[in-house]
Amino acid sequence: MNQLNQLELQNLRHLIGSHQTMSRKLTDYANQCQDPQIKQMFQQSAQSAQQNVQRLMTFL
């Protein structure tokens, strides 16, 4: 794979940070939920965001 230029690296770091924040927020929302279906939806979304972080990290 080719080397990333500065702009691509900056964008990748921004995306990783955004997905990490999203995962944390969704986990917090899930922990506050009383409805089991909504709680599960938040948990699944948080897991998906964390998986995206892992995928994006492979490009670094």
mmCIF file of the N, C-alpha and C atoms, coordinates in Angstrom:
data_MODEL
# 
_entry.id   MODEL 
# 
loop_
_atom_site.group_PDB 
_atom_site.id 
_atom_site.type_symbol 
_atom_site.label_atom_id 
_atom_site.label_alt_id 
_atom_site.label_comp_id 
_atom_site.label_asym_id 
_atom_site.label_entity_id 
_atom_site.label_seq_id 
_atom_site.pdbx_PDB_ins_code 
_atom_site.Cartn_x 
_atom_site.Cartn_y 
_atom_site.Cartn_z 
_atom_site.occupancy 
_atom_site.B_iso_or_equiv 
_atom_site.pdbx_formal_charge 
_atom_site.auth_seq_id 
_atom_site.auth_comp_id 
_atom_site.auth_asym_id 
_atom_site.auth_atom_id 
_atom_site.pdbx_PDB_model_num 
ATOM 1   N N  . MET A 1 1  ? 0.843   -1.183 0.000  1.00 0.00 ? 1  MET A N  1 
ATOM 2   C CA . MET A 1 1  ? 0.000   0.000  0.000  1.00 0.00 ? 1  MET A CA 1 
ATOM 3   C C  . MET A 1 1  ? 0.886   1.244  0.000  1.00 0.00 ? 1  MET A C  1 
ATOM 4   N N  . ASN A 1 2  ? 0.459   2.261  -0.666 1.00 0.00 ? 2  ASN A N  1 
ATOM 5   C CA . ASN A 1 2  ? 1.205   3.518  -0.735 1.00 0.00 ? 2  ASN A CA 1 
ATOM 6   C C  . ASN A 1 2  ? 1.167   4.246  0.600  1.00 0.00 ? 2  ASN A C  1 
ATOM 7   N N  . GLN A 1 3  ? 2.145   5.099  0.799  1.00 0.00 ? 3  GLN A N  1 
ATOM 8   C CA . GLN A 1 3  ? 2.182   5.935  1.988  1.00 0.00 ? 3  GLN A CA 1 
ATOM 9   C C  . GLN A 1 3  ? 1.031   6.935  1.956  1.00 0.00 ? 3  GLN A C  1 
ATOM 10  N N  . LEU A 1 4  ? 0.493   7.239  3.146  1.00 0.00 ? 4  LEU A N  1 
ATOM 11  C CA . LEU A 1 4  ? -0.559  8.243  3.244  1.00 0.00 ? 4  LEU A CA 1 
ATOM 12  C C  . LEU A 1 4  ? 0.064   9.631  3.228  1.00 0.00 ? 4  LEU A C  1 
ATOM 13  N N  . ASN A 1 5  ? -0.566  10.564 2.524  1.00 0.00 ? 5  ASN A N  1 
ATOM 14  C CA . ASN A 1 5  ? -0.080  11.938 2.601  1.00 0.00 ? 5  ASN A CA 1 
ATOM 15  C C  . ASN A 1 5  ? -0.644  12.587 3.872  1.00 0.00 ? 5  ASN A C  1 
ATOM 16  N N  . GLN A 1 6  ? -0.198  13.789 4.162  1.00 0.00 ? 6  GLN A N  1 
ATOM 17  C CA . GLN A 1 6  ? -0.586  14.468 5.400  1.00 0.00 ? 6  GLN A CA 1 
ATOM 18  C C  . GLN A 1 6  ? -2.095  14.663 5.516  1.00 0.00 ? 6  GLN A C  1 
ATOM 19  N N  . LEU A 1 7  ? -2.740  15.051 4.443  1.00 0.00 ? 7  LEU A N  1 
ATOM 20  C CA . LEU A 1 7  ? -4.183  15.285 4.468  1.00 0.00 ? 7  LEU A CA 1 
ATOM 21  C C  . LEU A 1 7  ? -4.945  13.987 4.723  1.00 0.00 ? 7  LEU A C  1 
ATOM 22  N N  . GLU A 1 8  ? -4.529  12.916 4.070  1.00 0.00 ? 8  GLU A N  1 
ATOM 23  C CA . GLU A 1 8  ? -5.181  11.621 4.272  1.00 0.00 ? 8  GLU A CA 1 
ATOM 24  C C  . GLU A 1 8  ? -4.998  11.140 5.714  1.00 0.00 ? 8  GLU A C  1 
ATOM 25  N N  . LEU A 1 9  ? -3.814  11.330 6.259  1.00 0.00 ? 9  LEU A N  1 
ATOM 26  C CA . LEU A 1 9  ? -3.541  10.938 7.632  1.00 0.00 ? 9  LEU A CA 1 
ATOM 27  C C  . LEU A 1 9  ? -4.390  11.749 8.605  1.00 0.00 ? 9  LEU A C  1 
ATOM 28  N N  . GLN A 1 10 ? -4.490  13.033 8.346  1.00 0.00 ? 10 GLN A N  1 
ATOM 29  C CA . GLN A 1 10 ? -5.300  13.915 9.188  1.00 0.00 ? 10 GLN A CA 1 
ATOM 30  C C  . GLN A 1 10 ? -6.778  13.500 9.129  1.00 0.00 ? 10 GLN A C  1 
ATOM 31  N N  . ASN A 1 11 ? -7.271  13.220 7.942  1.00 0.00 ? 11 ASN A N  1 
ATOM 32  C CA . ASN A 1 11 ? -8.664  12.794 7.791  1.00 0.00 ? 11 ASN A CA 1 
ATOM 33  C C  . ASN A 1 11 ? -8.917  11.456 8.472  1.00 0.00 ? 11 ASN A C  1 
ATOM 34  N N  . LEU A 1 12 ? -7.981  10.546 8.364  1.00 0.00 ? 12 LEU A N  1 
ATOM 35  C CA . LEU A 1 12 ? -8.108  9.235  8.993  1.00 0.00 ? 12 LEU A CA 1 
ATOM 36  C C  . LEU A 1 12 ? -8.144  9.370  10.513 1.00 0.00 ? 12 LEU A C  1 
ATOM 37  N N  . ARG A 1 13 ? -7.283  10.191 11.051 1.00 0.00 ? 13 ARG A N  1 
ATOM 38  C CA . ARG A 1 13 ? -7.279  10.430 12.502 1.00 0.00 ? 13 ARG A CA 1 
ATOM 39  C C  . ARG A 1 13 ? -8.597  11.054 12.952 1.00 0.00 ? 13 ARG A C  1 
ATOM 40  N N  . HIS A 1 14 ? -9.123  11.964 12.160 1.00 0.00 ? 14 HIS A N  1 
ATOM 41  C CA . HIS A 1 14 ? -10.406 12.598 12.482 1.00 0.00 ? 14 HIS A CA 1 
ATOM 42  C C  . HIS A 1 14 ? -11.527 11.557 12.488 1.00 0.00 ? 14 HIS A C  1 
ATOM 43  N N  . LEU A 1 15 ? -11.551 10.701 11.493 1.00 0.00 ? 15 LEU A N  1 
ATOM 44  C CA . LEU A 1 15 ? -12.575 9.647  11.419 1.00 0.00 ? 15 LEU A CA 1 
ATOM 45  C C  . LEU A 1 15 ? -12.474 8.688  12.600 1.00 0.00 ? 15 LEU A C  1 
ATOM 46  N N  . ILE A 1 16 ? -11.257 8.296  12.947 1.00 0.00 ? 16 ILE A N  1 
ATOM 47  C CA . ILE A 1 16 ? -11.064 7.379  14.072 1.00 0.00 ? 16 ILE A CA 1 
ATOM 48  C C  . ILE A 1 16 ? -11.558 8.026  15.365 1.00 0.00 ? 16 ILE A C  1 
ATOM 49  N N  . GLY A 1 17 ? -11.186 9.279  15.574 1.00 0.00 ? 17 GLY A N  1 
ATOM 50  C CA . GLY A 1 17 ? -11.632 9.996  16.775 1.00 0.00 ? 17 GLY A CA 1 
ATOM 51  C C  . GLY A 1 17 ? -13.138 10.129 16.834 1.00 0.00 ? 17 GLY A C  1 
ATOM 52  N N  . SER A 1 18 ? -13.755 10.406 15.711 1.00 0.00 ? 18 SER A N  1 
ATOM 53  C CA . SER A 1 18 ? -15.215 10.551 15.661 1.00 0.00 ? 18 SER A CA 1 
ATOM 54  C C  . SER A 1 18 ? -15.913 9.238  15.998 1.00 0.00 ? 18 SER A C  1 
ATOM 55  N N  . HIS A 1 19 ? -15.400 8.140  15.461 1.00 0.00 ? 19 HIS A N  1 
ATOM 56  C CA . HIS A 1 19 ? -16.009 6.839  15.740 1.00 0.00 ? 19 HIS A CA 1 
ATOM 57  C C  . HIS A 1 19 ? -15.783 6.414  17.192 1.00 0.00 ? 19 HIS A C  1 
ATOM 58  N N  . GLN A 1 20 ? -14.649 6.765  17.758 1.00 0.00 ? 20 GLN A N  1 
ATOM 59  C CA . GLN A 1 20 ? -14.405 6.459  19.173 1.00 0.00 ? 20 GLN A CA 1 
ATOM 60  C C  . GLN A 1 20 ? -15.380 7.225  20.059 1.00 0.00 ? 20 GLN A C  1 
ATOM 61  N N  . THR A 1 21 ? -15.579 8.493  19.748 1.00 0.00 ? 21 THR A N  1 
ATOM 62  C CA . THR A 1 21 ? -16.523 9.313  20.499 1.00 0.00 ? 21 THR A CA 1 
ATOM 63  C C  . THR A 1 21 ? -17.935 8.754  20.365 1.00 0.00 ? 21 THR A C  1 
ATOM 64  N N  . MET A 1 22 ? -18.299 8.386  19.149 1.00 0.00 ? 22 MET A N  1 
ATOM 65  C CA . MET A 1 22 ? -19.621 7.824  18.898 1.00 0.00 ? 22 MET A CA 1 
ATOM 66  C C  . MET A 1 22 ? -19.828 6.544  19.705 1.00 0.00 ? 22 MET A C  1 
ATOM 67  N N  . SER A 1 23 ? -18.834 5.689  19.735 1.00 0.00 ? 23 SER A N  1 
ATOM 68  C CA . SER A 1 23 ? -18.925 4.433  20.477 1.00 0.00 ? 23 SER A CA 1 
ATOM 69  C C  . SER A 1 23 ? -19.130 4.698  21.971 1.00 0.00 ? 23 SER A C  1 
ATOM 70  N N  . ARG A 1 24 ? -18.357 5.641  22.520 1.00 0.00 ? 24 ARG A N  1 
ATOM 71  C CA . ARG A 1 24 ? -18.487 5.972  23.944 1.00 0.00 ? 24 ARG A CA 1 
ATOM 72  C C  . ARG A 1 24 ? -19.867 6.535  24.270 1.00 0.00 ? 24 ARG A C  1 
ATOM 73  N N  . LYS A 1 25 ? -20.345 7.442  23.431 1.00 0.00 ? 25 LYS A N  1 
ATOM 74  C CA . LYS A 1 25 ? -21.653 8.046  23.673 1.00 0.00 ? 25 LYS A CA 1 
ATOM 75  C C  . LYS A 1 25 ? -22.771 7.016  23.586 1.00 0.00 ? 25 LYS A C  1 
ATOM 76  N N  . LEU A 1 26 ? -22.704 6.158  22.575 1.00 0.00 ? 26 LEU A N  1 
ATOM 77  C CA . LEU A 1 26 ? -23.741 5.139  22.418 1.00 0.00 ? 26 LEU A CA 1 
ATOM 78  C C  . LEU A 1 26 ? -23.724 4.153  23.583 1.00 0.00 ? 26 LEU A C  1 
ATOM 79  N N  . THR A 1 27 ? -22.546 3.839  24.087 1.00 0.00 ? 27 THR A N  1 
ATOM 80  C CA . THR A 1 27 ? -22.443 2.964  25.258 1.00 0.00 ? 27 THR A CA 1 
ATOM 81  C C  . THR A 1 27 ? -23.061 3.643  26.479 1.00 0.00 ? 27 THR A C  1 
ATOM 82  N N  . ASP A 1 28 ? -22.790 4.922  26.648 1.00 0.00 ? 28 ASP A N  1 
ATOM 83  C CA . ASP A 1 28 ? -23.398 5.676  27.754 1.00 0.00 ? 28 ASP A CA 1 
ATOM 84  C C  . ASP A 1 28 ? -24.915 5.707  27.626 1.00 0.00 ? 28 ASP A C  1 
ATOM 85  N N  . TYR A 1 29 ? -25.411 5.934  26.414 1.00 0.00 ? 29 TYR A N  1 
ATOM 86  C CA . TYR A 1 29 ? -26.858 5.940  26.195 1.00 0.00 ? 29 TYR A CA 1 
ATOM 87  C C  . TYR A 1 29 ? -27.453 4.580  26.540 1.00 0.00 ? 29 TYR A C  1 
ATOM 88  N N  . ALA A 1 30 ? -26.792 3.513  26.126 1.00 0.00 ? 30 ALA A N  1 
ATOM 89  C CA . ALA A 1 30 ? -27.275 2.159  26.407 1.00 0.00 ? 30 ALA A CA 1 
ATOM 90  C C  . ALA A 1 30 ? -27.338 1.911  27.916 1.00 0.00 ? 30 ALA A C  1 
ATOM 91  N N  . ASN A 1 31 ? -26.325 2.389  28.633 1.00 0.00 ? 31 ASN A N  1 
ATOM 92  C CA . ASN A 1 31 ? -26.287 2.188  30.082 1.00 0.00 ? 31 ASN A CA 1 
ATOM 93  C C  . ASN A 1 31 ? -27.388 2.940  30.810 1.00 0.00 ? 31 ASN A C  1 
ATOM 94  N N  . GLN A 1 32 ? -27.912 3.979  30.190 1.00 0.00 ? 32 GLN A N  1 
ATOM 95  C CA . GLN A 1 32 ? -28.969 4.773  30.810 1.00 0.00 ? 32 GLN A CA 1 
ATOM 96  C C  . GLN A 1 32 ? -30.367 4.303  30.416 1.00 0.00 ? 32 GLN A C  1 
ATOM 97  N N  . CYS A 1 33 ? -30.447 3.422  29.444 1.00 0.00 ? 33 CYS A N  1 
ATOM 98  C CA . CYS A 1 33 ? -31.735 2.985  28.903 1.00 0.00 ? 33 CYS A CA 1 
ATOM 99  C C  . CYS A 1 33 ? -32.430 1.976  29.804 1.00 0.00 ? 33 CYS A C  1 
ATOM 100 N N  . GLN A 1 34 ? -33.728 2.099  29.874 1.00 0.00 ? 34 GLN A N  1 
ATOM 101 C CA . GLN A 1 34 ? -34.546 1.132  30.592 1.00 0.00 ? 34 GLN A CA 1 
ATOM 102 C C  . GLN A 1 34 ? -35.186 0.135  29.627 1.00 0.00 ? 34 GLN A C  1 
ATOM 103 N N  . ASP A 1 35 ? -35.526 0.594  28.444 1.00 0.00 ? 35 ASP A N  1 
ATOM 104 C CA . ASP A 1 35 ? -36.167 -0.264 27.442 1.00 0.00 ? 35 ASP A CA 1 
ATOM 105 C C  . ASP A 1 35 ? -35.134 -1.228 26.858 1.00 0.00 ? 35 ASP A C  1 
ATOM 106 N N  . PRO A 1 36 ? -35.365 -2.543 26.969 1.00 0.00 ? 36 PRO A N  1 
ATOM 107 C CA . PRO A 1 36 ? -34.370 -3.515 26.504 1.00 0.00 ? 36 PRO A CA 1 
ATOM 108 C C  . PRO A 1 36 ? -34.093 -3.456 25.004 1.00 0.00 ? 36 PRO A C  1 
ATOM 109 N N  . GLN A 1 37 ? -35.093 -3.158 24.207 1.00 0.00 ? 37 GLN A N  1 
ATOM 110 C CA . GLN A 1 37 ? -34.887 -3.099 22.759 1.00 0.00 ? 37 GLN A CA 1 
ATOM 111 C C  . GLN A 1 37 ? -34.039 -1.898 22.363 1.00 0.00 ? 37 GLN A C  1 
ATOM 112 N N  . ILE A 1 38 ? -34.319 -0.769 22.966 1.00 0.00 ? 38 ILE A N  1 
ATOM 113 C CA . ILE A 1 38 ? -33.541 0.437  22.664 1.00 0.00 ? 38 ILE A CA 1 
ATOM 114 C C  . ILE A 1 38 ? -32.117 0.276  23.202 1.00 0.00 ? 38 ILE A C  1 
ATOM 115 N N  . LYS A 1 39 ? -32.001 -0.320 24.388 1.00 0.00 ? 39 LYS A N  1 
ATOM 116 C CA . LYS A 1 39 ? -30.680 -0.582 24.974 1.00 0.00 ? 39 LYS A CA 1 
ATOM 117 C C  . LYS A 1 39 ? -29.855 -1.452 24.025 1.00 0.00 ? 39 LYS A C  1 
ATOM 118 N N  . GLN A 1 40 ? -30.465 -2.502 23.489 1.00 0.00 ? 40 GLN A N  1 
ATOM 119 C CA . GLN A 1 40 ? -29.770 -3.394 22.563 1.00 0.00 ? 40 GLN A CA 1 
ATOM 120 C C  . GLN A 1 40 ? -29.368 -2.655 21.289 1.00 0.00 ? 40 GLN A C  1 
ATOM 121 N N  . MET A 1 41 ? -30.251 -1.788 20.801 1.00 0.00 ? 41 MET A N  1 
ATOM 122 C CA . MET A 1 41 ? -29.949 -1.013 19.601 1.00 0.00 ? 41 MET A CA 1 
ATOM 123 C C  . MET A 1 41 ? -28.715 -0.134 19.828 1.00 0.00 ? 41 MET A C  1 
ATOM 124 N N  . PHE A 1 42 ? -28.673 0.545  20.976 1.00 0.00 ? 42 PHE A N  1 
ATOM 125 C CA . PHE A 1 42 ? -27.510 1.382  21.299 1.00 0.00 ? 42 PHE A CA 1 
ATOM 126 C C  . PHE A 1 42 ? -26.246 0.541  21.438 1.00 0.00 ? 42 PHE A C  1 
ATOM 127 N N  . GLN A 1 43 ? -26.351 -0.616 22.081 1.00 0.00 ? 43 GLN A N  1 
ATOM 128 C CA . GLN A 1 43 ? -25.187 -1.486 22.260 1.00 0.00 ? 43 GLN A CA 1 
ATOM 129 C C  . GLN A 1 43 ? -24.649 -1.977 20.916 1.00 0.00 ? 43 GLN A C  1 
ATOM 130 N N  . GLN A 1 44 ? -25.544 -2.368 20.029 1.00 0.00 ? 44 GLN A N  1 
ATOM 131 C CA . GLN A 1 44 ? -25.121 -2.832 18.711 1.00 0.00 ? 44 GLN A CA 1 
ATOM 132 C C  . GLN A 1 44 ? -24.473 -1.710 17.910 1.00 0.00 ? 44 GLN A C  1 
ATOM 133 N N  . SER A 1 45 ? -25.034 -0.525 18.016 1.00 0.00 ? 45 SER A N  1 
ATOM 134 C CA . SER A 1 45 ? -24.462 0.621  17.307 1.00 0.00 ? 45 SER A CA 1 
ATOM 135 C C  . SER A 1 45 ? -23.088 0.983  17.866 1.00 0.00 ? 45 SER A C  1 
ATOM 136 N N  . ALA A 1 46 ? -22.935 0.900  19.176 1.00 0.00 ? 46 ALA A N  1 
ATOM 137 C CA . ALA A 1 46 ? -21.634 1.170  19.799 1.00 0.00 ? 46 ALA A CA 1 
ATOM 138 C C  . ALA A 1 46 ? -20.606 0.142  19.344 1.00 0.00 ? 46 ALA A C  1 
ATOM 139 N N  . GLN A 1 47 ? -21.015 -1.103 19.275 1.00 0.00 ? 47 GLN A N  1 
ATOM 140 C CA . GLN A 1 47 ? -20.104 -2.154 18.820 1.00 0.00 ? 47 GLN A CA 1 
ATOM 141 C C  . GLN A 1 47 ? -19.704 -1.937 17.363 1.00 0.00 ? 47 GLN A C  1 
ATOM 142 N N  . SER A 1 48 ? -20.650 -1.541 16.551 1.00 0.00 ? 48 SER A N  1 
ATOM 143 C CA . SER A 1 48 ? -20.367 -1.268 15.142 1.00 0.00 ? 48 SER A CA 1 
ATOM 144 C C  . SER A 1 48 ? -19.371 -0.114 15.002 1.00 0.00 ? 48 SER A C  1 
ATOM 145 N N  . ALA A 1 49 ? -19.565 0.933  15.782 1.00 0.00 ? 49 ALA A N  1 
ATOM 146 C CA . ALA A 1 49 ? -18.645 2.078  15.741 1.00 0.00 ? 49 ALA A CA 1 
ATOM 147 C C  . ALA A 1 49 ? -17.245 1.641  16.161 1.00 0.00 ? 49 ALA A C  1 
ATOM 148 N N  . GLN A 1 50 ? -17.150 0.776  17.169 1.00 0.00 ? 50 GLN A N  1 
ATOM 149 C CA . GLN A 1 50 ? -15.844 0.299  17.628 1.00 0.00 ? 50 GLN A CA 1 
ATOM 150 C C  . GLN A 1 50 ? -15.182 -0.582 16.569 1.00 0.00 ? 50 GLN A C  1 
ATOM 151 N N  . GLN A 1 51 ? -15.966 -1.372 15.862 1.00 0.00 ? 51 GLN A N  1 
ATOM 152 C CA . GLN A 1 51 ? -15.424 -2.188 14.773 1.00 0.00 ? 51 GLN A CA 1 
ATOM 153 C C  . GLN A 1 51 ? -14.882 -1.295 13.655 1.00 0.00 ? 51 GLN A C  1 
ATOM 154 N N  . ASN A 1 52 ? -15.578 -0.201 13.406 1.00 0.00 ? 52 ASN A N  1 
ATOM 155 C CA . ASN A 1 52 ? -15.097 0.751  12.396 1.00 0.00 ? 52 ASN A CA 1 
ATOM 156 C C  . ASN A 1 52 ? -13.773 1.371  12.814 1.00 0.00 ? 52 ASN A C  1 
ATOM 157 N N  . VAL A 1 53 ? -13.614 1.644  14.105 1.00 0.00 ? 53 VAL A N  1 
ATOM 158 C CA . VAL A 1 53 ? -12.348 2.172  14.607 1.00 0.00 ? 53 VAL A CA 1 
ATOM 159 C C  . VAL A 1 53 ? -11.233 1.173  14.300 1.00 0.00 ? 53 VAL A C  1 
ATOM 160 N N  . GLN A 1 54 ? -11.487 -0.092 14.602 1.00 0.00 ? 54 GLN A N  1 
ATOM 161 C CA . GLN A 1 54 ? -10.473 -1.119 14.369 1.00 0.00 ? 54 GLN A CA 1 
ATOM 162 C C  . GLN A 1 54 ? -10.109 -1.231 12.891 1.00 0.00 ? 54 GLN A C  1 
ATOM 163 N N  . ARG A 1 55 ? -11.115 -1.156 12.034 1.00 0.00 ? 55 ARG A N  1 
ATOM 164 C CA . ARG A 1 55 ? -10.854 -1.212 10.586 1.00 0.00 ? 55 ARG A CA 1 
ATOM 165 C C  . ARG A 1 55 ? -10.030 -0.016 10.113 1.00 0.00 ? 55 ARG A C  1 
ATOM 166 N N  . LEU A 1 56 ? -10.391 1.157  10.599 1.00 0.00 ? 56 LEU A N  1 
ATOM 167 C CA . LEU A 1 56 ? -9.676  2.369  10.197 1.00 0.00 ? 56 LEU A CA 1 
ATOM 168 C C  . LEU A 1 56 ? -8.239  2.365  10.711 1.00 0.00 ? 56 LEU A C  1 
ATOM 169 N N  . MET A 1 57 ? -8.027  1.782  11.878 1.00 0.00 ? 57 MET A N  1 
ATOM 170 C CA . MET A 1 57 ? -6.678  1.724  12.455 1.00 0.00 ? 57 MET A CA 1 
ATOM 171 C C  . MET A 1 57 ? -5.730  0.904  11.594 1.00 0.00 ? 57 MET A C  1 
ATOM 172 N N  . THR A 1 58 ? -6.258  -0.025 10.815 1.00 0.00 ? 58 THR A N  1 
ATOM 173 C CA . THR A 1 58 ? -5.393  -0.846 9.965  1.00 0.00 ? 58 THR A CA 1 
ATOM 174 C C  . THR A 1 58 ? -4.730  -0.019 8.867  1.00 0.00 ? 58 THR A C  1 
ATOM 175 N N  . PHE A 1 59 ? -5.278  1.160  8.584  1.00 0.00 ? 59 PHE A N  1 
ATOM 176 C CA . PHE A 1 59 ? -4.710  2.012  7.528  1.00 0.00 ? 59 PHE A CA 1 
ATOM 177 C C  . PHE A 1 59 ? -3.548  2.869  8.032  1.00 0.00 ? 59 PHE A C  1 
ATOM 178 N N  . LEU A 1 60 ? -3.388  2.921  9.342  1.00 0.00 ? 60 LEU A N  1 
ATOM 179 C CA . LEU A 1 60 ? -2.296  3.735  9.900  1.00 0.00 ? 60 LEU A CA 1 
ATOM 180 C C  . LEU A 1 60 ? -0.970  3.027  9.775  1.00 0.00 ? 60 LEU A C  1 
# 
